[in-house]
Amino acid sequence: ISFAWTLHSSRQCFCLLFGFTLDFATRSRLVPDQLRYLLVSKPHPLRLQRSVAMVDVSKWPLFTLLSAQELASIRQACIFGASANEAIYITHDDEVYVLGLNCSNCLGTGDSQSTIVAKKLDCLTGKKLVSLSYGSGPHVLLATEEGELYAWGHNGYSQLGNGTTNQGVSPILVTTNLQNKKVTEVACGSHHSLALTHEGEVFAWGYNNCGQVGSGSTANQPTPRKVSNCLQNKVMVSIACGQTSSMAVADNGEVYGWGYNGNGQLGLGNNGNQLTPSRLIGLQGLCVLQIASGYAHSLALTDEGLLYAWGANTYGQLGTGNKSNQLSPVQVMTEKERIVEIAACHSTHTSAAKTQSGQVYMWGQCRGQSIVLPHLTHFSSTDDVFACFATPSVMWRLLSMEHDDFLTVAQSLKKEFDNPETSDLKFSVDGKYIHVHKAVLKIRCEHFRSMFQSHWNEDMKEVIEIDQFSYPVYRSFLEFLYTDSVDLPPEDAIGLLDLATSYCENRLKKLCQHIIKRGITVENAFSLLSAAIRYDAEDLEEFCFKFCVNHLTEVTQTAAFWQIDGNMLKEFICRASHCGAFKN
């Protein structure tokens, strides 16, 4: 379930979740007016709340500049800019950091310097973000939990809303006409801006050459201005921007558009620009939950999980199977299961959708290719589509990495290794105990499975003595059964290789060989070669032998070389000679 309609009320709260039918007797859909009657019985507006996206931000190249510790600290993040070269992220401590190219001062650091090291925006520290958007200038809008609106970056058309055209080198609080208003959502076009308030009002400002501000003229708007006309007395719950167009969704599921319409991106049935909001008649009778705008196309998702698309289609971004523009909404993915999420971004010509079972589809411009029909991906998130295939690889929304206390099976197993409180078996090695669980050992290791089944019930031992392996080696082996990983120095990995060979643990054997290869030095090379021969590890033996030959002079001067038995020494010299190691 990806969305929830939530009615905020002082006395009661209703939730309608995708997948549930309101009229269980007839399985019929309630029309928008009935839906509004049932749910909007209080003066508080109906809100569309998006699910938290669990996404690995390191899929975006810019975040590879951060350390593992910095990545782990991220709670929210957004990649933006003409080349996806700017980033902003918020930590779990509500500190705001930026890094990247800093085009048009869009990092808000107070200077024009680019940075590959994250810089903190002190003025935003402690501000909890609820919405963030960016324009192509670029400029950035940010709304806080308290309803404050901040803006910075390119301001050639007053898209920052401060009444000037001066570049915003650091975040500024936008207050004109927004006093006592709580901003809940922001959206940016190329050079214009929208803000949605808690009361369901839409404010617009900035570049207005095509009417994207919705004021009825084409004059630029220097400060936030309430969009009225046919939005008057309506409660809007969501906003979106194309490059030079604007859209909004009302609490009863109606959709309105205004601004540039040369490709039909407003869905009004024509391609004439619209200077004031106009309702999309093509969606009449449908209750739209989510709207998404691409560069010059639009997507809409209804309460029945149906997907509609319209506008530019040069790259197949409508998913209709051809490249013809559509002036009115057309249904796509009609043969697929219920859609629960749609994704588009005004910086790209890419579209994506997620179905109820978690399948993610993409279409449009994907890495330079035109995909004209929705293509099933291996992704689990629409965000991954934009990370891997969009041009530029920006984020289509502010990502949230909110983590709960849920642990996967693998994480739970790792946590319980050597836990005396839950274990039912102990190994004693070199006088030290290692606490484990019989069930885990039986599941993970054939050696223990055979041992327990053959005589465990008779002996009922609670402690098993181990004397043929050292404590670090045996502990690492048992930990491997819980974690699938090994962390040992090469010298100890030799002992673990011996154990893996004895217990017929082939994967562990390969891991040990990998550790030894990574840790080989002139000093230990011959010891490792001897171990590889002793444990019949052919690949490792060949690797160590070549290393010894390549560093023959240094290796023959080590203590390990002169401590080996005569037969092994003779065999090494003969083999090295055949390789031409002793030729001048």
N, C-alpha and C positions, 0 to 999 in steps of 0.2 A: 504494500500500500504506500503510495508516494505522496498523496495529498490529503488534506483534511479541510473540509469547510468548517470553520469554527465561528460560532456566534458568541461574541463577548457580551456578557450581561452581568449586572450587579447581583442578580438573583439566580440565574441559571445559565448553563452552557450546553449547547447542543453540538454534536459532531456527526457529520455524514461522511462515511468513508467509502472510497471507491470499492466497488464490488458488492455493495448492498443495494437492494431495491427498496424504494420508499413504500410502494404499494405491494405488499407481499401477497395479497389475495389475487390480484389480477396481473402482477408482474409488469404493470404499465408504468411508463415514465410520467412524472408530474411535469406539466408545462411550467415555464419560468415564473409566471404569475402565481401559480399554486405553490411553487417552491418558496417564493419570497413570502407568501402569506404564512406558510408554516414556520419559516425560520426567522424572518425579520420582523418578529412581533415586538421587538424591543427597539429603542432608539439607537442602539449601538450597531455599527456596520458589520457586515459579513466579510470575513477576511479569507484570503487564500493563502495557506501556509505551505511552504515547500519543505520537503523532507531534507534531513541532513544528508549530505553526500560524503560517503566514506571513500576518499580517493587518495592515491599516492601522488603527492605534489611533485616528487622527483621525476615524474614522467615529462615535466616541462623542463627543457634544457637549462633555463636560467637558474632554476633551483639547485642544479648540481654544483653551483658555486658555494652553497651553504654546507656547513659541517653537519655530521649526523646529529649532534646535540642541538644545533639550530633548527634542523628539520623536525626534530622531536618536539620542539617548543611551539610549533605552529598550530594555531587553532582555526584561523581563517586565512584565506589567501586569494589573490587575484593577479593573473598575468595579463598585461595589456600592452598597447602600443602598436605602431604600424608594422613593426617587425617582431612583435611579442618579446620586446627587449626591456620592458619595465615590469616591476613586481612590487606589490605591497602585501605585507602579511601581518597578522595580529597574533600575539603569543597568548598562552594560557593565563599569563599575568596581565593581559590587556595592554601590552606595550605594542606600539605600531612601528614597523620597520619597512624601509624601502630599499631597492637596489635596481641597478640597470642603467640605461642610456641617458635618462633625464631630459628627453626631448621636450622643449617648451616648458622647462621647470616642472614637469609633471610628477617628479618625485617629491616636491614640496619641501626640500631640504634647506631652502633659503638661498641656494646658489645654483649655478648652472652646471656643476661638475657631475659627470657620470661616476658610478661607483660599482665595483664588483664585490665590495664589502657592505653588508647590510648596515644602514644608518637609521637611527631611531628618530621618530618624530615626537619630540617631547610634548608638544602642544596637544597631542591626541592621546597621550598616556592615560589609561584609566577609563577611556571612552569606549563603551561597548558598541560595536558596529551591528546594525541590523540590515543595512543595504549599502551597496557600493556600485557605481557605474563609471564608465569612462567614454570619452569621445575620441574622434580621430585626430584632433588638434595636436597632441591630446590634452584633454582636460579631465579632471576627476571630481566626482561628487560622492559625498559620504554622509550617511544619516546615522545618528547614534540612537541608542536605546532611549535616551531622554528626549528624542525628537529634534535634536539640533541638526543643522545642515551645514556641512563644510565643503569648500570648493577651492581648487587650485589648478594651475597649469595654464594652457593657452586661453587667451581671453580677447582675441581680435574682434569677436562679435558679441562681447558682453555675456558669453555663455557661463561665466562664473556668477552672474547675478548681482554684482556689487555696484552696478551703475557706471563702471569705467570699462576701458578696453586695455588696461594695463595688465601685463602678465602677472599671474599669481604665483609668486616664488615660494610661498608657504601657505598652509591651510588657513582660510579665512572663514569666519562665521557669517553665513548669509541670513540676514534678518528682515530685509525690506519686504513688507506685506506678509511676513510670516510670523509676526509677533503673536504669541499665545497660540501658535499652531504647532502641532507635533507631527513632524515629517516621518513617515513610516517606510517610504520606498522612493528611490531615485532612478532615473533613466536618462541616458545621454544619446543624442544623435551625433552626427559628425561635429556640429558646432552649435547645437541647441540643447536645452536641458528641460527635464520634467521632474516634478516632485509631487508625491501623493501624500495627503495628510490623513491623520487618524479619523477625521470626520468624513473622509471620502471625497475631498476636493482635490482638483488637479491644478497645479501651477506650472507655468511655462515661461521660458525666457531664452534670449540669445538670437542666433541667426534665424531669419524669418523670410528668406527670399521666395519660398514656396508656400508660405502659410503654415509652417510646422509649429509655430507658437499658438496658432488657433485664435488670433486676435481679430480676424476679419480683414487684415491688411497684409502687406509684405514688408512693413517697416520692422527693423530689428527691435527686439525688446530688451532693454538694458537691465531690468530688475524683474523678479518673479511677478507674474500677473495671473490671476485666477482665470482658468479657461471656463467660460460659461456657455452662452448660446444654448444648445440642446442638452448640455450637461447640467444645466441649472436644476437644482432640486433633486439631482440624482446622486446616489452614493456609489462612487467608483472604488473598486477593490484591487485593481492592478493596472500597471502602465508599461509601455514598451516603446522603443524608438528604432526606426530604421535610420539610414543615413540622413535623410531629410524629411522623414515622415514621423507621425506620432499616432499611438493607438492607446485605447483605454477600455477596460472591461468594467461593466456595472455589476452591482450585487445581484441583479436578476439575470445575469448571463448575457446581456446585450453588449455588443462590441461597437466602438466608435473610432473613426479614423479621420485624420486631417494632415495637410501638408502636401508634399510632392507625390504625384500619382501617375507619373509618366509610364510606369511599367505595370500599372494596376495594383500596386502594393497596398492600396487602401481597400481594395475589394468592393468598390462601389459600382462595378459594372461599366465603368468608363475609365479614361486615362487623363482626365482633367484634374488639375491641382485643386485642393480643397482648403479654403482659407479659414473655415470654422469646422468644428466637429460634425461628422455626419454618420448616422447609424448604418451598419452593414446589413442591408435588407436580405442579402444572400444567406445570412445566418439566422433569419427570423424563424422562430419556433424551436430554436436550439438554445440550450443553456451552456454557455462557454465558461470553462473554469480557468483556462490558461491561454495566454497569447504570447507569441514569440516572434520577433521581427529580425530578419536577416538584413543584408545590405539593401536589397530592394524586393524582398519577398516576405510573406507573413505566414504563420502557422497558427491554428487555433485547435484547442482540445475541448471537447464537450463533456458534460457530466455522464454521458453514456460511453465514454472512452473512444469517441469517434474523432478522427483527425481530418481537418480541412486545411487547404493551402491555396494561395493566390499570389499574383504578382509576377516578378521577373523569373525567367526559367532558362536563361542562357546556358547554365551548367547542369540543368536537370534538378535544381534545388526544390522544385515542387513535388518531385517524386511521381509524376504522372506517366512516365514512360516516354516522354518526348521533351522537346525544348521550346515549346510554344508558351508564351506568356498567358496568364489567366487573369482576366479583369474582375472575375467574381470567384468566391470560394468554391472549390471542388473537393470532394471527398477523396482521400488517398488511403492506401493500406486497407482497403475494404475487406480483403480476405484474411487479414491478420486478426489475432486476438485483441482484446481490449487494450487500448493505449493508456498509459498512466502518466507519461511525461513526454514533453516535446522540448526541443532545444534548437535555438538559432541565435545568431549574434550579428549586430549591425556591421561588424568589421569583416564578415565572411559571407560566402555564398554556400555555406554548408548547412545541412539540416540533420537532425537526429531525433529518434523517438525510442521510448522504452515501453515494453509490453508488461502486462500483469504478471507474467511468469518470469520477468527479468531479462528477456531478450532485448538486445540493443541493435537498432538499425541505423544506418547512415545513408545519405544520398546528397547529390549536388557536387560542388567542387571539392574533391578529396585528393590532396597531394597532386593537384594539376589535372587529374582525370575528371571527366564528367560522368557521374553515376546517375542515370535518369530514373531508376527504380530503387526503392528502399532495399538496401543490401544488409543481410544479417551479419553481424560482427561477432567476435569472440569476447567483446568487452562486457563488463557488468555495469557500466555507468556511461551515460551520455557525455559526461565530462571527458572521458578517455578519447572519445571521437575527436574532440577539438584539440586535445593534447597531441594526438598522433597524426591526424589527417587534415585539420583545418589550415588554411593559409590566410593570415598568419595564425600560428598556434596559440591563440589567446584563450582565455576562459570565458565561457558564455554567461557565467554567473559568479558571484562571490562564493567560493567553496568553503565549506565548514568541515573541519576534521575533529568535530566533537567526539570524544571517546567516552564510552560508558564503562561499567565495571564488568561487562561480559567477557569471558575468556573462552577461546576456542578449545577444542579437545587437546590440540598440541600444546597450547599455552598452559593449560591445566596440568598436563603431564609434566611439563618442564618445571612448573612451580612445586610439584609434589616430590621431586627427586630428593632423596636423603632427608626426608621429613619424618622425624621420629613419631610425630603425633598421629600420622595416618598409616605408617608402614606396618607390615606384618612379618617382616623378615630382615635379618641383619647379616652382613658379611663382615668378618673380622680379618683385616689385612694389616700386617705389621703393627698389631696391637691397637688399630683404630677401627671404628665401626662405620659402615655405610648402610643406611636405611633404605630399603626398597619394598616393592610390592610384588608378591608372588604372581598375581594375575598379569601384571605388566610384563614380567620376565617370560612367562609362559607364552604370551601373545607375541612378543617381539623376538624371541630367540629359540631356535630349535634345540640347542644344547640344554637349556633349562627346561623346555617342554618335555624332553625325553627324561631328564633327571627327575623331575617332579612326578611324572607319571609312573616311573619304574619303582621308586622306593620312598617317595616323600611321605606318603600316608602312613607308612610303617614307622618311620623314624620321628616324624613330626618335629623336626629341628626348627628352632627359632634363630639359631646362629650357625652360620657356615664359615669354617676356617679356610682361608686361602693362603697357601705358602709358596706356590710356584710363580707368583707374579707380585710386583711391588704395589704399594698402596696407590701411587699416582696413576699407574697403568690400569689397575682394576677399577678404580673409581671412574676413570675416563671411559672405560668400556661400559660400565653400568649407566653412566650419564648419557652415553651415546644411544642406549636403548630408549631413553626418555626424550632425547632432543634431536637425534639424527645428525649431530654435529660433534666434532672433536677439536679440542683446543689444548695441544701439547707441544712442547719443544721437540725437534727432530730426534734427539737422543732418546727421549721417553717414547716417542712414536715407534722406535724399533721394538721396544718391549711390547707395545700394543699390537704391532704387526705380528709378533710371535703369538700373542693371544688370539688375534683374529684368525690366524692360520690354524691354530689348535681347535677353535670353536667353529671353524668353517663359515666365518662371517665375511663373505666376499666383499660386500660394500664397505665394511669397516677396513678391510685390507686395502682397498683402493684409496680410501681417505688417508690412511697412514702413509701410503706411498706418495700421495700428493703432498702431505706435510713434509715428508723427508726431502722430496725434490725441491720444495721451496726453501728449505733450511740448510741445504748442503753448503759446506765451506771447505776450504783447503784442509783445515784441521780435522774435520770429522768425515771427510769424503771416503777414506779407506775403511773406516769403521762402518759406515753406512753400506759400502759395497759388500763388506763381509756379511753384514746382516741380511742384505738382499739375497746373497747366495745361500745363506743358511736357511732362510725362510722360503726359498724357491719363488721369489718374486722377480720374474724374468724382466718385465718392463723396467722395474726399479734398478735391477742389476745392470741393464744396458745403459740406463741413464747415468748411474754412478760411475760405471767403467769409463764412459766417454768423458765425464768430468775429470776423472783422475788422469786420463791420457792428455787432456787439454791443459792440465796444470801439473804435468808429470814431475818437473823439478821440485816444485814446492811440496807436492804430496809425498814424494819419497824422502823428504826431510822431516816429516812429522813422526811423532812417537807411535801413532797408530799403524803406520806402514811397517815399522820394524818389529812390532809386537805380534804380527800375524804368523801363523804356522808356515812351515817351509813349503808344503804342498800348494797352499793357496798363493803364496808368493811366486812359486815357480809357474803356476798356471797363469797368473796375472802377467808376468814378464813375457811368457810365450805369446799370450793373446795380444799384448801391447806391441810386441815385435811384428806380428802379422799385420798390424794396423800401420806399420811404418813409424812407430813412436821413437825408435832409436836411430833413425837415419839422419845424417847431417843435412 
